[in-house]
Amino acid sequence: MVVYRRSTSYEPAEKSFEFTPEALKQRVEEQHREVIQGLRSSAFDAGIAKSVEDAKRAPGIQVCLLNPKSWLANGKVALDLEILRRADRRPEEGARAVALIEGAGPSLVHSGISDAQGKVHIEFPLSARAQPQASLTLVIQAQTDYGRDEIRFAVRPRRKEPAADPV
C-alpha cells in the first residue's frame, strides 16, 4: 500500500543544457532523502493515517474459490468461498454470495452469507438436465453495499482412462 507519494516534474530541467542523467540521479536521491527524513520526523503521520483510513473504506471485494479442484464430485457442487476486501485483503463479513451453473437448464441460484472470517459454503446438486456434451459454466458472484465480484469456471468433462487390456 502506498502511504505517501511525492512527485516532481523534471520536464523543465530536461530542456536545460545542464540536464544530465547524473543530475537527475542526484535530484531523485535528494528527494528520497527528504521523504525518509520527513517519515522519521513524523511530518507525514497525519497524511499516512488518512491514507490507511481511506484504504480501509476503499470499495471493492474479491471472491475466491478455495477448492478449485474438488468443488464438483458425484453430481454434487460443494463450493468453499472466501470473500476479501481488495484494499487490505481482510475478510468481508456479511457479503452475499450466489452460485449457479449456466448451461444446465433453468439456472437455479444458490446463495450464502459470509461469516466473520469471510467464508461461505454453498452446496447443491448438479442439475440432472445437464447434458454431458453441453457447455457448462460455474458462475460465482459476491456482493456488498460497496463492491461486487464475479468468477467463472468452464466445466469440462473428465477424460475417461482407457480400460486395461485383459491378460
VMD Tcl script that builds the backbone (N, CA, C; Angstrom):
set m [mol new atoms 501]
animate dup $m
set s [atomselect $m all]
$s set {name element resname resid chain x y z} {
  {N N MET 1 A 0.848 -1.165 0.000}
  {CA C MET 1 A 0.000 0.000 0.000}
  {C C MET 1 A 0.900 1.236 0.000}
  {N N VAL 2 A 0.605 2.158 -0.865}
  {CA C VAL 2 A 1.342 3.415 -0.911}
  {C C VAL 2 A 0.730 4.333 0.137}
  {N N VAL 3 A 1.542 4.780 1.098}
  {CA C VAL 3 A 1.027 5.654 2.148}
  {C C VAL 3 A 1.485 7.100 1.967}
  {N N TYR 4 A 2.492 7.309 1.173}
  {CA C TYR 4 A 2.925 8.677 0.889}
  {C C TYR 4 A 3.583 8.685 -0.484}
  {N N ARG 5 A 3.295 9.732 -1.245}
  {CA C ARG 5 A 3.880 9.849 -2.576}
  {C C ARG 5 A 4.237 11.310 -2.817}
  {N N ARG 6 A 5.399 11.515 -3.363}
  {CA C ARG 6 A 5.794 12.855 -3.777}
  {C C ARG 6 A 6.232 12.734 -5.227}
  {N N SER 7 A 5.699 13.567 -6.081}
  {CA C SER 7 A 6.114 13.532 -7.475}
  {C C SER 7 A 6.604 14.913 -7.886}
  {N N THR 8 A 7.563 14.882 -8.749}
  {CA C THR 8 A 8.187 16.103 -9.232}
  {C C THR 8 A 8.289 16.012 -10.742}
  {N N SER 9 A 7.931 17.074 -11.412}
  {CA C SER 9 A 8.077 17.106 -12.863}
  {C C SER 9 A 9.509 17.509 -13.197}
  {N N TYR 10 A 10.141 16.734 -14.027}
  {CA C TYR 10 A 11.509 17.035 -14.439}
  {C C TYR 10 A 11.534 17.653 -15.838}
  {N N GLU 11 A 10.349 17.944 -16.372}
  {CA C GLU 11 A 10.260 18.468 -17.734}
  {C C GLU 11 A 11.055 19.771 -17.915}
  {N N PRO 12 A 10.915 20.750 -17.001}
  {CA C PRO 12 A 11.716 21.973 -17.203}
  {C C PRO 12 A 13.219 21.694 -17.177}
  {N N ALA 13 A 13.659 20.817 -16.292}
  {CA C ALA 13 A 15.089 20.505 -16.191}
  {C C ALA 13 A 15.571 19.775 -17.437}
  {N N GLU 14 A 14.710 18.930 -18.018}
  {CA C GLU 14 A 15.113 18.171 -19.214}
  {C C GLU 14 A 15.462 19.085 -20.378}
  {N N LYS 15 A 14.817 20.246 -20.428}
  {CA C LYS 15 A 15.028 21.166 -21.551}
  {C C LYS 15 A 16.293 22.008 -21.367}
  {N N SER 16 A 16.873 21.958 -20.180}
  {CA C SER 16 A 18.078 22.727 -19.893}
  {C C SER 16 A 19.301 22.018 -20.468}
  {N N PHE 17 A 20.287 22.822 -20.893}
  {CA C PHE 17 A 21.533 22.256 -21.399}
  {C C PHE 17 A 22.331 21.597 -20.278}
  {N N GLU 18 A 22.026 21.982 -19.034}
  {CA C GLU 18 A 22.761 21.462 -17.887}
  {C C GLU 18 A 22.192 20.118 -17.401}
  {N N PHE 19 A 21.095 19.700 -17.986}
  {CA C PHE 19 A 20.454 18.443 -17.555}
  {C C PHE 19 A 21.275 17.250 -18.028}
  {N N THR 20 A 21.595 16.377 -17.091}
  {CA C THR 20 A 22.328 15.147 -17.414}
  {C C THR 20 A 21.703 14.006 -16.616}
  {N N PRO 21 A 21.941 12.785 -17.031}
  {CA C PRO 21 A 21.453 11.651 -16.238}
  {C C PRO 21 A 21.995 11.682 -14.813}
  {N N GLU 22 A 23.220 12.158 -14.646}
  {CA C GLU 22 A 23.804 12.267 -13.301}
  {C C GLU 22 A 23.019 13.263 -12.453}
  {N N ALA 23 A 22.636 14.404 -13.043}
  {CA C ALA 23 A 21.878 15.426 -12.311}
  {C C ALA 23 A 20.511 14.879 -11.906}
  {N N LEU 24 A 19.883 14.116 -12.798}
  {CA C LEU 24 A 18.588 13.502 -12.484}
  {C C LEU 24 A 18.739 12.516 -11.329}
  {N N LYS 25 A 19.759 11.690 -11.379}
  {CA C LYS 25 A 20.006 10.714 -10.318}
  {C C LYS 25 A 20.212 11.427 -8.986}
  {N N GLN 26 A 20.977 12.497 -9.006}
  {CA C GLN 26 A 21.242 13.249 -7.787}
  {C C GLN 26 A 19.942 13.848 -7.232}
  {N N ARG 27 A 19.099 14.401 -8.102}
  {CA C ARG 27 A 17.825 15.004 -7.659}
  {C C ARG 27 A 16.892 13.937 -7.077}
  {N N VAL 28 A 16.814 12.764 -7.685}
  {CA C VAL 28 A 15.963 11.680 -7.173}
  {C C VAL 28 A 16.465 11.225 -5.808}
  {N N GLU 29 A 17.767 11.066 -5.653}
  {CA C GLU 29 A 18.331 10.659 -4.365}
  {C C GLU 29 A 18.063 11.711 -3.289}
  {N N GLU 30 A 18.182 12.994 -3.651}
  {CA C GLU 30 A 17.904 14.079 -2.698}
  {C C GLU 30 A 16.435 14.058 -2.267}
  {N N GLN 31 A 15.552 13.876 -3.231}
  {CA C GLN 31 A 14.117 13.799 -2.910}
  {C C GLN 31 A 13.841 12.594 -2.006}
  {N N HIS 32 A 14.467 11.483 -2.284}
  {CA C HIS 32 A 14.296 10.272 -1.470}
  {C C HIS 32 A 14.754 10.537 -0.028}
  {N N ARG 33 A 15.908 11.173 0.126}
  {CA C ARG 33 A 16.404 11.505 1.481}
  {C C ARG 33 A 15.434 12.425 2.215}
  {N N GLU 34 A 14.863 13.402 1.508}
  {CA C GLU 34 A 13.900 14.330 2.124}
  {C C GLU 34 A 12.665 13.577 2.626}
  {N N VAL 35 A 12.180 12.630 1.845}
  {CA C VAL 35 A 11.000 11.854 2.242}
  {C C VAL 35 A 11.343 10.985 3.447}
  {N N ILE 36 A 12.474 10.322 3.429}
  {CA C ILE 36 A 12.891 9.490 4.572}
  {C C ILE 36 A 12.997 10.354 5.832}
  {N N GLN 37 A 13.596 11.537 5.710}
  {CA C GLN 37 A 13.721 12.441 6.851}
  {C C GLN 37 A 12.327 12.854 7.354}
  {N N GLY 38 A 11.414 13.143 6.432}
  {CA C GLY 38 A 10.042 13.503 6.815}
  {C C GLY 38 A 9.334 12.364 7.531}
  {N N LEU 39 A 9.552 11.128 7.082}
  {CA C LEU 39 A 8.954 9.962 7.746}
  {C C LEU 39 A 9.509 9.804 9.159}
  {N N ARG 40 A 10.817 9.955 9.296}
  {CA C ARG 40 A 11.446 9.804 10.619}
  {C C ARG 40 A 11.021 10.901 11.589}
  {N N SER 41 A 10.748 12.089 11.078}
  {CA C SER 41 A 10.375 13.205 11.951}
  {C C SER 41 A 8.871 13.282 12.188}
  {N N SER 42 A 8.132 12.301 11.679}
  {CA C SER 42 A 6.668 12.236 11.838}
  {C C SER 42 A 5.934 13.338 11.084}
  {N N ALA 43 A 6.598 13.986 10.132}
  {CA C ALA 43 A 5.969 15.069 9.378}
  {C C ALA 43 A 4.790 14.584 8.529}
  {N N PHE 44 A 4.788 13.299 8.174}
  {CA C PHE 44 A 3.740 12.774 7.302}
  {C C PHE 44 A 2.713 11.922 8.044}
  {N N ASP 45 A 2.805 11.843 9.368}
  {CA C ASP 45 A 1.937 10.943 10.133}
  {C C ASP 45 A 0.455 11.171 9.871}
  {N N ALA 46 A 0.010 12.422 9.830}
  {CA C ALA 46 A -1.414 12.705 9.597}
  {C C ALA 46 A -1.837 12.226 8.206}
  {N N GLY 47 A -1.006 12.476 7.223}
  {CA C GLY 47 A -1.324 12.035 5.862}
  {C C GLY 47 A -1.343 10.523 5.734}
  {N N ILE 48 A -0.405 9.870 6.416}
  {CA C ILE 48 A -0.352 8.400 6.386}
  {C C ILE 48 A -1.578 7.819 7.067}
  {N N ALA 49 A -1.957 8.386 8.228}
  {CA C ALA 49 A -3.149 7.903 8.936}
  {C C ALA 49 A -4.389 8.052 8.056}
  {N N LYS 50 A -4.490 9.150 7.323}
  {CA C LYS 50 A -5.633 9.351 6.423}
  {C C LYS 50 A -5.611 8.323 5.291}
  {N N SER 51 A -4.437 8.049 4.732}
  {CA C SER 51 A -4.327 7.053 3.657}
  {C C SER 51 A -4.759 5.670 4.131}
  {N N VAL 52 A -4.320 5.303 5.335}
  {CA C VAL 52 A -4.681 3.996 5.885}
  {C C VAL 52 A -6.189 3.924 6.096}
  {N N GLU 53 A -6.778 4.989 6.639}
  {CA C GLU 53 A -8.226 5.019 6.882}
  {C C GLU 53 A -8.984 4.957 5.557}
  {N N ASP 54 A -8.526 5.696 4.550}
  {CA C ASP 54 A -9.165 5.666 3.230}
  {C C ASP 54 A -9.087 4.275 2.615}
  {N N ALA 55 A -7.948 3.595 2.794}
  {CA C ALA 55 A -7.778 2.252 2.239}
  {C C ALA 55 A -8.751 1.272 2.877}
  {N N LYS 56 A -9.011 1.447 4.165}
  {CA C LYS 56 A -9.959 0.555 4.843}
  {C C LYS 56 A -11.354 0.699 4.274}
  {N N ARG 57 A -11.673 1.893 3.770}
  {CA C ARG 57 A -13.008 2.133 3.236}
  {C C ARG 57 A -13.047 2.050 1.712}
  {N N ALA 58 A -11.937 1.713 1.096}
  {CA C ALA 58 A -11.887 1.668 -0.365}
  {C C ALA 58 A -12.862 0.620 -0.885}
  {N N PRO 59 A -13.542 0.930 -1.971}
  {CA C PRO 59 A -14.515 -0.020 -2.495}
  {C C PRO 59 A -13.842 -1.234 -3.120}
  {N N GLY 60 A -14.577 -2.289 -3.137}
  {CA C GLY 60 A -14.126 -3.463 -3.841}
  {C C GLY 60 A -13.930 -4.674 -2.957}
  {N N ILE 61 A -14.381 -5.798 -3.463}
  {CA C ILE 61 A -14.198 -7.075 -2.796}
  {C C ILE 61 A -13.668 -8.064 -3.817}
  {N N GLN 62 A -13.190 -9.176 -3.325}
  {CA C GLN 62 A -12.727 -10.243 -4.201}
  {C C GLN 62 A -13.268 -11.551 -3.672}
  {N N VAL 63 A -13.864 -12.332 -4.555}
  {CA C VAL 63 A -14.347 -13.655 -4.176}
  {C C VAL 63 A -13.335 -14.683 -4.677}
  {N N CYS 64 A -12.987 -15.640 -3.804}
  {CA C CYS 64 A -12.004 -16.667 -4.139}
  {C C CYS 64 A -12.630 -18.042 -3.921}
  {N N LEU 65 A -12.425 -18.935 -4.863}
  {CA C LEU 65 A -12.846 -20.325 -4.708}
  {C C LEU 65 A -11.691 -21.073 -4.060}
  {N N LEU 66 A -11.913 -21.571 -2.850}
  {CA C LEU 66 A -10.845 -22.216 -2.091}
  {C C LEU 66 A -10.615 -23.673 -2.490}
  {N N ASN 67 A -11.603 -24.296 -3.133}
  {CA C ASN 67 A -11.455 -25.701 -3.530}
  {C C ASN 67 A -11.649 -25.863 -5.050}
  {N N PRO 68 A -10.775 -25.253 -5.872}
  {CA C PRO 68 A -10.975 -25.285 -7.323}
  {C C PRO 68 A -10.858 -26.665 -7.956}
  {N N LYS 69 A -10.189 -27.596 -7.316}
  {CA C LYS 69 A -10.027 -28.933 -7.902}
  {C C LYS 69 A -11.059 -29.932 -7.403}
  {N N SER 70 A -11.789 -29.593 -6.343}
  {CA C SER 70 A -12.688 -30.595 -5.759}
  {C C SER 70 A -14.123 -30.103 -5.560}
  {N N TRP 71 A -14.507 -29.012 -6.207}
  {CA C TRP 71 A -15.838 -28.457 -5.972}
  {C C TRP 71 A -16.960 -29.290 -6.600}
  {N N LEU 72 A -16.645 -30.132 -7.544}
  {CA C LEU 72 A -17.656 -30.970 -8.186}
  {C C LEU 72 A -17.270 -32.438 -8.032}
  {N N ALA 73 A -18.156 -33.193 -7.377}
  {CA C ALA 73 A -17.902 -34.628 -7.201}
  {C C ALA 73 A -19.233 -35.360 -7.113}
  {N N ASN 74 A -19.351 -36.443 -7.865}
  {CA C ASN 74 A -20.541 -37.297 -7.841}
  {C C ASN 74 A -21.826 -36.519 -8.062}
  {N N GLY 75 A -21.803 -35.578 -8.999}
  {CA C GLY 75 A -23.005 -34.815 -9.329}
  {C C GLY 75 A -23.406 -33.796 -8.285}
  {N N LYS 76 A -22.519 -33.496 -7.354}
  {CA C LYS 76 A -22.825 -32.538 -6.296}
  {C C LYS 76 A -21.802 -31.401 -6.316}
  {N N VAL 77 A -22.288 -30.162 -6.239}
  {CA C VAL 77 A -21.450 -28.979 -6.196}
  {C C VAL 77 A -21.282 -28.585 -4.728}
  {N N ALA 78 A -20.040 -28.446 -4.272}
  {CA C ALA 78 A -19.740 -28.007 -2.901}
  {C C ALA 78 A -18.662 -26.931 -2.998}
  {N N LEU 79 A -19.063 -25.676 -2.840}
  {CA C LEU 79 A -18.159 -24.546 -3.008}
  {C C LEU 79 A -17.706 -24.008 -1.658}
  {N N ASP 80 A -16.412 -23.897 -1.477}
  {CA C ASP 80 A -15.837 -23.233 -0.312}
  {C C ASP 80 A -15.281 -21.912 -0.811}
  {N N LEU 81 A -15.894 -20.824 -0.374}
  {CA C LEU 81 A -15.550 -19.491 -0.864}
  {C C LEU 81 A -14.972 -18.630 0.247}
  {N N GLU 82 A -14.162 -17.669 -0.153}
  {CA C GLU 82 A -13.659 -16.656 0.770}
  {C C GLU 82 A -13.844 -15.306 0.097}
  {N N ILE 83 A -14.369 -14.345 0.862}
  {CA C ILE 83 A -14.602 -13.008 0.328}
  {C C ILE 83 A -13.746 -12.037 1.127}
  {N N LEU 84 A -12.912 -11.292 0.382}
  {CA C LEU 84 A -11.948 -10.375 0.996}
  {C C LEU 84 A -12.157 -8.959 0.467}
  {N N ARG 85 A -11.794 -7.967 1.289}
  {CA C ARG 85 A -11.761 -6.581 0.824}
  {C C ARG 85 A -10.498 -6.426 -0.020}
  {N N ARG 86 A -10.625 -5.802 -1.169}
  {CA C ARG 86 A -9.471 -5.633 -2.053}
  {C C ARG 86 A -8.396 -4.742 -1.429}
  {N N ALA 87 A -8.801 -3.724 -0.698}
  {CA C ALA 87 A -7.847 -2.741 -0.182}
  {C C ALA 87 A -6.854 -3.343 0.796}
  {N N ASP 88 A -7.334 -4.157 1.728}
  {CA C ASP 88 A -6.429 -4.659 2.771}
  {C C ASP 88 A -6.422 -6.179 2.895}
  {N N ARG 89 A -7.107 -6.872 1.978}
  {CA C ARG 89 A -7.148 -8.346 1.927}
  {C C ARG 89 A -7.701 -8.953 3.224}
  {N N ARG 90 A -8.511 -8.219 3.956}
  {CA C ARG 90 A -9.115 -8.729 5.184}
  {C C ARG 90 A -10.459 -9.353 4.848}
  {N N PRO 91 A -10.917 -10.310 5.660}
  {CA C PRO 91 A -12.194 -10.979 5.408}
  {C C PRO 91 A -13.365 -10.000 5.435}
  {N N GLU 92 A -14.329 -10.233 4.570}
  {CA C GLU 92 A -15.525 -9.400 4.496}
  {C C GLU 92 A -16.711 -10.182 5.044}
  {N N GLU 93 A -17.194 -9.769 6.196}
  {CA C GLU 93 A -18.351 -10.420 6.826}
  {C C GLU 93 A -19.638 -9.854 6.249}
  {N N GLY 94 A -20.628 -10.722 6.049}
  {CA C GLY 94 A -21.946 -10.281 5.615}
  {C C GLY 94 A -22.111 -10.084 4.127}
  {N N ALA 95 A -21.140 -10.508 3.324}
  {CA C ALA 95 A -21.277 -10.403 1.869}
  {C C ALA 95 A -22.204 -11.516 1.382}
  {N N ARG 96 A -23.016 -11.214 0.387}
  {CA C ARG 96 A -23.917 -12.218 -0.185}
  {C C ARG 96 A -23.215 -12.877 -1.366}
  {N N ALA 97 A -23.119 -14.194 -1.327}
  {CA C ALA 97 A -22.513 -14.950 -2.419}
  {C C ALA 97 A -23.597 -15.783 -3.086}
  {N N VAL 98 A -23.572 -15.835 -4.410}
  {CA C VAL 98 A -24.507 -16.665 -5.162}
  {C C VAL 98 A -23.724 -17.506 -6.154}
  {N N ALA 99 A -24.266 -18.671 -6.457}
  {CA C ALA 99 A -23.620 -19.571 -7.413}
  {C C ALA 99 A -24.685 -20.220 -8.285}
  {N N LEU 100 A -24.316 -20.482 -9.528}
  {CA C LEU 100 A -25.200 -21.179 -10.447}
  {C C LEU 100 A -24.369 -21.838 -11.532}
  {N N ILE 101 A -24.992 -22.779 -12.222}
  {CA C ILE 101 A -24.340 -23.443 -13.352}
  {C C ILE 101 A -25.083 -23.018 -14.608}
  {N N GLU 102 A -24.415 -22.230 -15.471}
  {CA C GLU 102 A -25.014 -21.842 -16.744}
  {C C GLU 102 A -24.924 -23.012 -17.711}
  {N N GLY 103 A -25.973 -23.228 -18.477}
  {CA C GLY 103 A -25.981 -24.285 -19.473}
  {C C GLY 103 A -26.552 -25.587 -18.955}
  {N N ALA 104 A -27.036 -25.596 -17.723}
  {CA C ALA 104 A -27.585 -26.818 -17.126}
  {C C ALA 104 A -29.096 -26.716 -17.007}
  {N N GLY 105 A -29.728 -26.125 -18.011}
  {CA C GLY 105 A -31.176 -25.946 -17.922}
  {C C GLY 105 A -31.475 -24.660 -17.185}
  {N N PRO 106 A -32.689 -24.548 -16.655}
  {CA C PRO 106 A -33.027 -23.321 -15.928}
  {C C PRO 106 A -32.035 -23.103 -14.779}
  {N N SER 107 A -31.459 -21.925 -14.743}
  {CA C SER 107 A -30.424 -21.636 -13.745}
  {C C SER 107 A -31.049 -21.376 -12.383}
  {N N LEU 108 A -30.851 -22.312 -11.476}
  {CA C LEU 108 A -31.267 -22.114 -10.105}
  {C C LEU 108 A -30.120 -21.439 -9.374}
  {N N VAL 109 A -30.428 -20.389 -8.642}
  {CA C VAL 109 A -29.405 -19.639 -7.921}
  {C C VAL 109 A -29.341 -20.153 -6.493}
  {N N HIS 110 A -28.145 -20.440 -6.038}
  {CA C HIS 110 A -27.904 -20.923 -4.678}
  {C C HIS 110 A -27.059 -19.856 -3.989}
  {N N SER 111 A -27.334 -19.579 -2.716}
  {CA C SER 111 A -26.656 -18.455 -2.084}
  {C C SER 111 A -26.263 -18.737 -0.643}
  {N N GLY 112 A -25.441 -17.828 -0.121}
  {CA C GLY 112 A -25.000 -17.881 1.265}
  {C C GLY 112 A -24.445 -16.530 1.663}
  {N N ILE 113 A -24.229 -16.334 2.957}
  {CA C ILE 113 A -23.702 -15.086 3.505}
  {C C ILE 113 A -22.367 -15.387 4.182}
  {N N SER 114 A -21.373 -14.531 3.946}
  {CA C SER 114 A -20.043 -14.769 4.522}
  {C C SER 114 A -20.042 -14.540 6.028}
  {N N ASP 115 A -19.263 -15.368 6.721}
  {CA C ASP 115 A -19.147 -15.271 8.180}
  {C C ASP 115 A -18.036 -14.274 8.543}
  {N N ALA 116 A -17.685 -14.206 9.807}
  {CA C ALA 116 A -16.680 -13.246 10.291}
  {C C ALA 116 A -15.307 -13.473 9.659}
  {N N GLN 117 A -15.031 -14.686 9.184}
  {CA C GLN 117 A -13.758 -14.972 8.509}
  {C C GLN 117 A -13.864 -14.786 6.998}
  {N N GLY 118 A -15.011 -14.280 6.530}
  {CA C GLY 118 A -15.216 -14.075 5.094}
  {C C GLY 118 A -15.527 -15.357 4.350}
  {N N LYS 119 A -15.806 -16.439 5.059}
  {CA C LYS 119 A -16.027 -17.748 4.435}
  {C C LYS 119 A -17.508 -18.004 4.181}
  {N N VAL 120 A -17.787 -18.703 3.088}
  {CA C VAL 120 A -19.137 -19.117 2.711}
  {C C VAL 120 A -19.038 -20.531 2.154}
  {N N HIS 121 A -19.973 -21.389 2.518}
  {CA C HIS 121 A -20.062 -22.733 1.938}
  {C C HIS 121 A -21.419 -22.828 1.257}
  {N N ILE 122 A -21.408 -23.181 -0.023}
  {CA C ILE 122 A -22.651 -23.339 -0.797}
  {C C ILE 122 A -22.630 -24.731 -1.410}
  {N N GLU 123 A -23.709 -25.479 -1.205}
  {CA C GLU 123 A -23.838 -26.835 -1.747}
  {C C GLU 123 A -25.143 -26.979 -2.511}
  {N N PHE 124 A -25.079 -27.706 -3.633}
  {CA C PHE 124 A -26.291 -28.018 -4.379}
  {C C PHE 124 A -25.995 -29.122 -5.388}
  {N N PRO 125 A -27.031 -29.866 -5.804}
  {CA C PRO 125 A -26.809 -30.919 -6.800}
  {C C PRO 125 A -26.674 -30.306 -8.193}
  {N N LEU 126 A -25.841 -30.923 -9.018}
  {CA C LEU 126 A -25.757 -30.525 -10.417}
  {C C LEU 126 A -27.030 -30.996 -11.084}
  {N N SER 127 A -27.639 -30.118 -11.830}
  {CA C SER 127 A -28.926 -30.433 -12.440}
  {C C SER 127 A -28.850 -31.718 -13.267}
  {N N ALA 128 A -29.857 -32.560 -13.107}
  {CA C ALA 128 A -29.940 -33.797 -13.886}
  {C C ALA 128 A -30.156 -33.487 -15.357}
  {N N ARG 129 A -30.603 -32.274 -15.671}
  {CA C ARG 129 A -30.839 -31.874 -17.064}
  {C C ARG 129 A -29.550 -31.525 -17.807}
  {N N ALA 130 A -28.457 -31.392 -17.086}
  {CA C ALA 130 A -27.186 -31.025 -17.724}
  {C C ALA 130 A -26.739 -32.161 -18.642}
  {N N GLN 131 A -26.551 -31.838 -19.887}
  {CA C GLN 131 A -26.101 -32.821 -20.866}
  {C C GLN 131 A -24.588 -32.987 -20.765}
  {N N PRO 132 A -24.088 -34.207 -20.870}
  {CA C PRO 132 A -22.639 -34.427 -20.759}
  {C C PRO 132 A -21.833 -33.615 -21.767}
  {N N GLN 133 A -22.376 -33.400 -22.975}
  {CA C GLN 133 A -21.646 -32.657 -24.011}
  {C C GLN 133 A -21.935 -31.160 -23.948}
  {N N ALA 134 A -22.837 -30.724 -23.079}
  {CA C ALA 134 A -23.219 -29.314 -23.009}
  {C C ALA 134 A -22.063 -28.471 -22.487}
  {N N SER 135 A -22.061 -27.214 -22.904}
  {CA C SER 135 A -21.067 -26.263 -22.415}
  {C C SER 135 A -21.592 -25.682 -21.105}
  {N N LEU 136 A -20.965 -26.050 -20.002}
  {CA C LEU 136 A -21.400 -25.604 -18.684}
  {C C LEU 136 A -20.388 -24.613 -18.109}
  {N N THR 137 A -20.893 -23.658 -17.349}
  {CA C THR 137 A -20.038 -22.671 -16.703}
  {C C THR 137 A -20.498 -22.484 -15.266}
  {N N LEU 138 A -19.572 -22.631 -14.331}
  {CA C LEU 138 A -19.846 -22.312 -12.937}
  {C C LEU 138 A -19.668 -20.807 -12.786}
  {N N VAL 139 A -20.705 -20.132 -12.267}
  {CA C VAL 139 A -20.664 -18.687 -12.049}
  {C C VAL 139 A -20.804 -18.439 -10.554}
  {N N ILE 140 A -19.855 -17.697 -9.992}
  {CA C ILE 140 A -19.887 -17.334 -8.571}
  {C C ILE 140 A -19.815 -15.816 -8.489}
  {N N GLN 141 A -20.762 -15.233 -7.754}
  {CA C GLN 141 A -20.783 -13.786 -7.571}
  {C C GLN 141 A -20.848 -13.473 -6.083}
  {N N ALA 142 A -20.226 -12.362 -5.706}
  {CA C ALA 142 A -20.302 -11.881 -4.324}
  {C C ALA 142 A -20.599 -10.395 -4.381}
  {N N GLN 143 A -21.372 -9.923 -3.386}
  {CA C GLN 143 A -21.760 -8.521 -3.399}
  {C C GLN 143 A -21.915 -7.981 -1.984}
  {N N THR 144 A -21.478 -6.726 -1.814}
  {CA C THR 144 A -21.698 -5.963 -0.587}
  {C C THR 144 A -22.289 -4.624 -1.015}
  {N N ASP 145 A -22.512 -3.740 -0.061}
  {CA C ASP 145 A -23.036 -2.412 -0.391}
  {C C ASP 145 A -22.055 -1.601 -1.231}
  {N N TYR 146 A -20.768 -1.924 -1.170}
  {CA C TYR 146 A -19.766 -1.103 -1.851}
  {C C TYR 146 A -18.925 -1.861 -2.869}
  {N N GLY 147 A -19.243 -3.100 -3.133}
  {CA C GLY 147 A -18.437 -3.813 -4.112}
  {C C GLY 147 A -19.101 -5.083 -4.603}
  {N N ARG 148 A -18.609 -5.548 -5.762}
  {CA C ARG 148 A -19.147 -6.756 -6.392}
  {C C ARG 148 A -18.008 -7.435 -7.133}
  {N N ASP 149 A -18.014 -8.771 -7.136}
  {CA C ASP 149 A -17.008 -9.510 -7.885}
  {C C ASP 149 A -17.661 -10.762 -8.454}
  {N N GLU 150 A -17.085 -11.272 -9.527}
  {CA C GLU 150 A -17.609 -12.479 -10.164}
  {C C GLU 150 A -16.453 -13.287 -10.702}
  {N N ILE 151 A -16.556 -14.605 -10.560}
  {CA C ILE 151 A -15.600 -15.511 -11.200}
  {C C ILE 151 A -16.388 -16.554 -11.971}
  {N N ARG 152 A -15.775 -17.065 -13.027}
  {CA C ARG 152 A -16.416 -18.064 -13.894}
  {C C ARG 152 A -15.414 -19.175 -14.184}
  {N N PHE 153 A -15.916 -20.399 -14.154}
  {CA C PHE 153 A -15.098 -21.561 -14.491}
  {C C PHE 153 A -15.825 -22.378 -15.545}
  {N N ALA 154 A -15.142 -22.694 -16.636}
  {CA C ALA 154 A -15.702 -23.596 -17.637}
  {C C ALA 154 A -15.650 -25.009 -17.066}
  {N N VAL 155 A -16.754 -25.725 -17.178}
  {CA C VAL 155 A -16.829 -27.097 -16.677}
  {C C VAL 155 A -16.542 -28.014 -17.857}
  {N N ARG 156 A -15.463 -28.764 -17.740}
  {CA C ARG 156 A -15.085 -29.682 -18.816}
  {C C ARG 156 A -15.222 -31.112 -18.315}
  {N N PRO 157 A -15.784 -31.987 -19.120}
  {CA C PRO 157 A -15.882 -33.385 -18.677}
  {C C PRO 157 A -14.493 -34.002 -18.569}
  {N N ARG 158 A -14.335 -34.864 -17.584}
  {CA C ARG 158 A -13.051 -35.569 -17.428}
  {C C ARG 158 A -12.927 -36.625 -18.505}
  {N N ARG 159 A -11.694 -36.797 -18.973}
  {CA C ARG 159 A -11.458 -37.868 -19.947}
  {C C ARG 159 A -11.441 -39.187 -19.211}
  {N N LYS 160 A -12.092 -40.160 -19.804}
  {CA C LYS 160 A -12.094 -41.495 -19.203}
  {C C LYS 160 A -10.777 -42.178 -19.510}
  {N N GLU 161 A -10.230 -42.816 -18.498}
  {CA C GLU 161 A -8.995 -43.565 -18.680}
  {C C GLU 161 A -9.304 -44.801 -19.523}
  {N N PRO 162 A -8.417 -45.151 -20.464}
  {CA C PRO 162 A -8.675 -46.359 -21.269}
  {C C PRO 162 A -8.646 -47.596 -20.359}
  {N N ALA 163 A -9.537 -48.509 -20.665}
  {CA C ALA 163 A -9.592 -49.749 -19.894}
  {C C ALA 163 A -8.319 -50.561 -20.112}
  {N N ALA 164 A -7.875 -51.195 -19.088}
  {CA C ALA 164 A -6.662 -52.026 -19.188}
  {C C ALA 164 A -6.973 -53.250 -20.036}
  {N N ASP 165 A -5.990 -53.659 -20.818}
  {CA C ASP 165 A -6.167 -54.865 -21.650}
  {C C ASP 165 A -6.187 -56.096 -20.765}
  {N N PRO 166 A -7.174 -56.981 -20.980}
  {CA C PRO 166 A -7.191 -58.209 -20.182}
  {C C PRO 166 A -5.984 -59.081 -20.549}
  {N N VAL 167 A -5.424 -59.719 -19.606}
  {CA C VAL 167 A -4.251 -60.572 -19.837}
  {C C VAL 167 A -4.686 -61.993 -20.048}
}
mol reanalyze $m
mol bondsrecalc $m
mol representation Tube
mol addrep $m
